[in-house]
Amino acid sequence: MKYKGLISVIVPVYNVEKYLEKCIKSIINQTYHNLEIILVNDGSKDESGEICDFWAEKDSRIKVIHKENGGLSDARNAGMKIAKGEYIGFVDSDDYINSNFYEILITNMTTYKADISTCAVKKFSEEEILDESLLLNEKVYTFRTEEALSDLIDENILNQTVWNKLYKKEVINNIYFEFGKIHEDVFWTYQVFGNAKKVVYINQELYYYLQRLGSIMNSKFSIARIDALEAKANRVKYLERNFPSLVLKAKKNEFFFNLYLYQWMLRTDDIEEKYKCKQLLQKYLTNLTFTKQERAKLSLQNKIWINLANISLGTTCKIRNMLKMGM
């Protein structure tokens, strides 16, 4: 093996006994062997903790942390605090990875002198049997810092998810996940990208993401969804300090995400939840301002939506729902 650096793979575990062994096996069977596998049992009430201990006895590369339940962010942070690797990766415990996942990512990272290496994701349901063969005509893309952040805002090729990526430990630089947030990736990823001089992406589907009905991301709308809007508002402030050329793009993204959440909220039946969400979404809209110079750069369509929303956010979103317009 040409590349020998240690990769610390952090796996937060909570009540996933049905999926956990497949996840662990996909990591221990990597073609890249120099791994430190950190399983963080976040207070599971099923047999997940016992499964972690069983595999730790079988493979010396596995370390297990048993802790009280603190949520996904807290579990990832616990793993990061003990990680010894030069590189950090994350795998969610109901997902699994291609056997070449880390070998391909670290090869691309080294070849292209990148700080973050990422790949395409294959989403699947529990009923599906995946075709895990790789593309023959793979394509590799590289992004400098501002290019990567710009693409991340658009979620074009790059995306917010932390688990389909490999990071040099130095770019993480003790940036921890926000405790108690359900959209923790949105708070975290842009900051790490801001520390990376180069990001490399390959269009191979190497990470297999399970879409299950009971997961957080497939649950109904709730006020906690506004966490992501808070993250986008924080991102605007971060860009104002560090990458001002991207501020207008980030503001537009935050604005239309606000509309998207309001449109989604209108379709829920919980009256109390609606009231709370309306107040919060209106607050974020009020705090989001476009300077005269920024407004001059907006398209006519964007100006119309912004003006309408500032008159009445609710009416604007009802119109967008009638027009079946998303974000």
QUISUL-V581468 format. One record per residue. N is the residue number from 0. RES is the residue in one small letter. OMEGA is omega as a letter, one per 30 degrees, with the letter a starting at -180 (none if undefined). Layout:
[[N/RES/OMEGA] [N/RES/OMEGA]]
//
This chain:
[[0/m/a] [1/k/a] [2/y/a] [3/k/a] [4/g/a] [5/l/l] [6/i/l] [7/s/a] [8/v/a] [9/i/a] [10/v/l] [11/p/a] [12/v/l] [13/y/l] [14/n/a] [15/v/a] [16/e/a] [17/k/a] [18/y/a] [19/l/a] [20/e/l] [21/k/l] [22/c/a] [23/i/l] [24/k/a] [25/s/l] [26/i/a] [27/i/a] [28/n/l] [29/q/l] [30/t/l] [31/y/a] [32/h/a] [33/n/a] [34/l/l] [35/e/a] [36/i/a] [37/i/l] [38/l/a] [39/v/l] [40/n/a] [41/d/l] [42/g/l] [43/s/l] [44/k/l] [45/d/a] [46/e/a] [47/s/a] [48/g/l] [49/e/l] [50/i/l] [51/c/a] [52/d/l] [53/f/a] [54/w/l] [55/a/l] [56/e/a] [57/k/a] [58/d/a] [59/s/l] [60/r/a] [61/i/l] [62/k/a] [63/v/l] [64/i/l] [65/h/a] [66/k/l] [67/e/a] [68/n/l] [69/g/a] [70/g/a] [71/l/a] [72/s/a] [73/d/l] [74/a/l] [75/r/l] [76/n/l] [77/a/l] [78/g/a] [79/m/a] [80/k/l] [81/i/a] [82/a/a] [83/k/a] [84/g/l] [85/e/a] [86/y/a] [87/i/l] [88/g/l] [89/f/l] [90/v/l] [91/d/a] [92/s/l] [93/d/l] [94/d/l] [95/y/a] [96/i/l] [97/n/a] [98/s/a] [99/n/a] [100/f/a] [101/y/l] [102/e/l] [103/i/a] [104/l/a] [105/i/l] [106/t/l] [107/n/l] [108/m/a] [109/t/a] [110/t/a] [111/y/l] [112/k/a] [113/a/l] [114/d/l] [115/i/l] [116/s/a] [117/t/a] [118/c/l] [119/a/a] [120/v/l] [121/k/l] [122/k/a] [123/f/l] [124/s/a] [125/e/a] [126/e/a] [127/e/l] [128/i/a] [129/l/l] [130/d/a] [131/e/l] [132/s/a] [133/l/l] [134/l/l] [135/l/a] [136/n/a] [137/e/l] [138/k/a] [139/v/l] [140/y/l] [141/t/a] [142/f/l] [143/r/a] [144/t/a] [145/e/l] [146/e/a] [147/a/l] [148/l/l] [149/s/l] [150/d/l] [151/l/l] [152/i/l] [153/d/a] [154/e/a] [155/n/l] [156/i/a] [157/l/a] [158/n/a] [159/q/a] [160/t/a] [161/v/a] [162/w/l] [163/n/a] [164/k/l] [165/l/a] [166/y/l] [167/k/a] [168/k/a] [169/e/a] [170/v/l] [171/i/l] [172/n/l] [173/n/l] [174/i/a] [175/y/a] [176/f/l] [177/e/a] [178/f/l] [179/g/l] [180/k/l] [181/i/l] [182/h/a] [183/e/a] [184/d/a] [185/v/l] [186/f/a] [187/w/a] [188/t/a] [189/y/l] [190/q/l] [191/v/l] [192/f/l] [193/g/l] [194/n/a] [195/a/l] [196/k/l] [197/k/l] [198/v/l] [199/v/a] [200/y/l] [201/i/a] [202/n/l] [203/q/l] [204/e/a] [205/l/a] [206/y/a] [207/y/a] [208/y/a] [209/l/l] [210/q/a] [211/r/a] [212/l/a] [213/g/a] [214/s/a] [215/i/a] [216/m/l] [217/n/l] [218/s/a] [219/k/l] [220/f/l] [221/s/a] [222/i/l] [223/a/l] [224/r/a] [225/i/l] [226/d/a] [227/a/l] [228/l/l] [229/e/l] [230/a/a] [231/k/l] [232/a/l] [233/n/a] [234/r/l] [235/v/l] [236/k/l] [237/y/a] [238/l/l] [239/e/l] [240/r/a] [241/n/a] [242/f/a] [243/p/a] [244/s/a] [245/l/a] [246/v/a] [247/l/l] [248/k/a] [249/a/l] [250/k/l] [251/k/l] [252/n/l] [253/e/a] [254/f/a] [255/f/l] [256/f/l] [257/n/l] [258/l/l] [259/y/l] [260/l/a] [261/y/l] [262/q/l] [263/w/a] [264/m/a] [265/l/a] [266/r/l] [267/t/a] [268/d/a] [269/d/a] [270/i/a] [271/e/l] [272/e/l] [273/k/a] [274/y/l] [275/k/a] [276/c/l] [277/k/a] [278/q/a] [279/l/a] [280/l/l] [281/q/l] [282/k/l] [283/y/l] [284/l/a] [285/t/a] [286/n/a] [287/l/a] [288/t/l] [289/f/l] [290/t/l] [291/k/l] [292/q/l] [293/e/l] [294/r/a] [295/a/a] [296/k/a] [297/l/l] [298/s/l] [299/l/a] [300/q/l] [301/n/l] [302/k/a] [303/i/a] [304/w/l] [305/i/l] [306/n/l] [307/l/a] [308/a/l] [309/n/l] [310/i/l] [311/s/l] [312/l/a] [313/g/a] [314/t/l] [315/t/a] [316/c/l] [317/k/l] [318/i/a] [319/r/l] [320/n/l] [321/m/l] [322/l/a] [323/k/l] [324/m/l] [325/g/a] [326/m/none]]
//
